[in-house]
């Protein structure tokens, strides 16, 4: 429509015809869509060169705040011309004038806030964090409404679960053996070798297993999410999904978040079991501490609350990894270089979020003096 109104259709029709002429008459839908996408891209480039020659050969970058400010200005302009707010119904048009004025004031305040942020030139991590919060809210709303692409969710669950199981178990086993060396070495001098199993079980269940497991997920799964979605963003594949009538949040983000919610706690329980098994094996083979002593001490020290808090932590960490990685991927700009920067930044921010959330969850769950080791003495 923009091209037709500007009178440039005769000058651009050879470009569009040349792009479409390359399509076979009996090609598959994927090839035809790819050809149409190429024709759209060529026509768009030609329009920029013909209608806006001063911008030919360069890209105009706008910050999200400036885009949002222009959107609010358009809403306000439409309201002034029509006399009502956008999407106003007949009942809303007959509402009291003070309600309309209140909505106008909210629009003006929001526009002023965005203009102030645009003048301050906020850092990229700030608006990306806002995007992550908005994206997380959208995902939760989609889950409550049941809008989940189940086939895509099964594919992502396979990536997060079975394909990440080997490296997670290997990491947990060596972490358990390292702490066994330190605990047995020090407790043996005090004659408290019967308490080693309880201390190991508490350390693994409460802190080490959920944190280490989700660090592995952040490095393996989070980076994959950010790189994949970032590549789709810079190549305009997400826009193509919208053109085809598919919401990218339903198709791309919700399955990834849901798969991390499911696989995170399950991997955590498996890693805890392997960590205890590796610690018991090392203590008996190297330090002559019987396996039944380690296992009895661990069973007396660890309760159902410790396992529950461990799974809650893994669930929260999985949400942080998936939401941050998807948000950083969706907001990627700058081509291949931007994809690499977004992937690195997504992993770093996910790790920082894991440690911050671990502190607050531990402070919430384990207040006061504990008596778990009294059963092991």
C-alpha positions, -999 to +999 in steps of 0.1 A: +000+000+000+028+024+008+044+017-026+011+021-044+003+055-027+038+068-035+034+060-072+065+039-074+047+007-085+058+010-122+094+015-112+094-014-087+074-039-108+104-052-127+122-060-094+092-079-081+086-097-114+122-107-117+122-121-082+090-141-088+101-154-122+127-175-105+100-196-089+091-230-106+055-235-115+052-267-094+074-260-064+067-270-029+052-245-004+085-240+014+103-231-018+074-208-028+074-190+005+112-186+004+109-171-031+081-147-020+102-137+010+132-130-013+109-109-036+096-090-005+132-083+006+142-071-029+112-049-033+118-034+002+154-026-007+144-011-040+118+011-024+144+024+001+168+032-027+142+049-049+119+066-025+145+074+002+179+077-016+194+096+013+191+064+034+203+040+007+232+018+018+227+025+055+205+012+083+185+033+107+186+020+143+159+030+167+160+023+204+129+004+219+120+035+239+119+058+209+097+032+190+074+029+220+072+067+223+063+071+186+036+044+191+021+063+220+022+095+200+002+078+173-023+066+198-027+101+212-031+115+177-058+090+168-076+098+200-075+135+193-088+130+158-115+105+167-124+119+201-122+085+217-095+061+228-084+034+203-107+003+203-133+022+222-168+006+222-201+024+222-204+020+260-169+034+265-178+064+243-207+073+266-186+069+298-180+100+319-156+126+307-134+122+338-126+086+329-115+097+294-093+124+309-078+099+333-069+076+304-054+106+285-033+115+316-020+079+318-010+080+281+007+113+285+026+102+316+037+070+299+048+089+269+067+113+291+085+085+309+095+068+277+108+101+263+128+107+295+143+072+292+151+078+255+169+111+263+189+094+291+200+067+266+195+037+290+219+007+287+209-023+267+206-046+297+179-024+312+154-026+283+164-062+278+155-069+315+122-052+309+116-073+278+124-105+299+098-095+325+072-088+298+081-121+280+079-141+312+044-127+319+032-135+284+045-171+288+027-176+321-005-162+306-001-186+276+004-216+299-027-207+320-047-204+287-033-238+275-017-222+244+013-246+241+027-261+210+031-296+223+052-311+195+077-283+198+076-287+235+085-324+233+115-315+210+128-289+234+122-313+264+144-338+247+171-312+243+169-300+279+165-335+295+180-365+279+207-347+259+218-328+290+217-358+313+252-371+307+271-339+313+249-331+343+255-365+360+292-364+352+295-329+368+275-338+399+296-370+405+329-351+405+315-323+426+304-349+452+338-366+452+357-333+456+336-325+487+341-360+500+378-355+500+376-323+520+350-335+545+365-369+552+400-354+556+389-329+582+363-349+600+386-379+604+409-358+627+379-351+649+366-387+650+334-377+632+336-398+601+300-411+609+288-375+602+304-372+568+274-387+550+250-362+566+271-332+558+275-343+522+238-350+517+228-316+532+254-297+511+244-315+479+206-314+484+203-278+496+229-259+475+253-278+453+231-300+432+205-274+421+231-247+414+256-270+396+229-286+375+214-253+364+249-239+356+253-268+332+219-260+317+227-223+314+259-231+295+244-258+273+207-251+269+206-213+275+232-206+250+214-227+224+182-209+230+197-175+227+217-183+196+187-200+178+162-172+186+188-145+179+195-160+145+158-161+138+154-125+149+182-110+127+170-130+097+134-119+102+121-154+106+100-143+136+084-117+114+076-144+089+059-164+116+037-134+124+029-131+087+018-167+086-005-160+116+016-178+143+025-161+175+063-165+181+057-165+219+033-195+216+055-214+191+090-206+202+092-193+238+065-211+257+077-247+248+113-238+259+102-223+292+079-252+299+106-278+291+130-262+315+104-262+342+098-299+338+134-311+332+152-289+358+138-306+389+141-341+374+177-335+365+183-322+400+170-353+417+191-376+394+223-355+400+217-356+437+215-394+436+247-398+415+265-373+437+258-393+469+267-426+451+300-412+439+308-398+473+300-432+490+322-451+465+352-428+470+349-428+508+349-465+510+375-472+483+400-445+494+394-435+530+380-469+544+347-453+555+320-480+552+293-473+527+265-481+552+279-454+575+277-428+548+242-438+536+228-441+572+241-407+581+227-392+549+193-407+555+191-394+590+202-359+580+182-353+549+144-349+551+116-344+527+118-306+531+154-306+519+145-325+487+114-302+482+135-270+485+161-284+462+135-291+435+119-257+440+153-241+435+159-261+403+125-250+390+131-213+397+166-215+381+151-233+350+126-204+346+154-178+349+176-196+323+148-201+298+132-166+301+165-147+300+179-167+271+147-163+250+144-126+258+180-119+249+176-139+217+144-121+207+160-087+212+191-095+191+202-069+165+234-064+145+237-096+124+261-124+132+281-102+157+249-094+176+240-131+178+274-139+194+271-110+219+235-119+228+245-155+234+274-146+257+254-120+276+224-144+280+247-170+297+263-144+320+230-129+330+215-163+336+244-173+359+241-140+379+204-145+382+209-181+395+232-170+422+210-140+433+179-162+434+198-189+453+207-164+480+171-152+485+156-187+483+182-200+509+175-171+532+138-178+529+139-215+534+166-220+560+162-193+587+172-199+623+193-226+638+192-260+622+193-294+640+197-318+610+231-330+620+221-339+656+207-372+643+241-380+628+263-374+658 
